[in-house]
Amino acid sequence: MTIEKLPSGSYRIKQMYKGKRYSITVDHKPTQKEATILMAERMQDIVSGKTAALSKCIEDYIDSKHNVLSPSTIKGYVAVTRNSPQWFLDMNVYDITQYDIQRAINEYSTNHSPKSVRNFHALMISAIKMFRPNISFNTTLPQKDAKETTVPNHDDIIRLLDAMRKTVS
């Protein structure tokens, strides 16, 4: 088993087993023990034939939460799924890496507000974790929009009071 650093800053774990090459990409430098565990999980997923498109996993996630979520939340989840990058929804949930999620977030954020991007991220991570509970992601999300509050000055308050007096009289 080899661990190599990629130009992107992430690390790739590679191993040959029965003439096949297996690899996993992680966003931090794994210890030898962690690399062995991750590789064993990956190989077991492949050997057992686990495949599921992310879109199907999201549908299953929504169906499993159908009775506890409000109708507006479900409607929002469906809208988020409809507007998600198709290449991301077609991916096998067992093959999704940190890089794939960050790429999908970057693509989604070009046309959507930071709040929508956070909702997209929350739904994707929840659906993925339902099928891969031991995985964790560290995704960089866009900054929230700063709300600017306007405080009326003295002249504005006087005008408001005058306008109220005229309507009451």
Order of alpha helices (4+ residues) and beta strands (2+ residues): beta-beta-beta-alpha-alpha-alpha-alpha-alpha-alpha-alpha
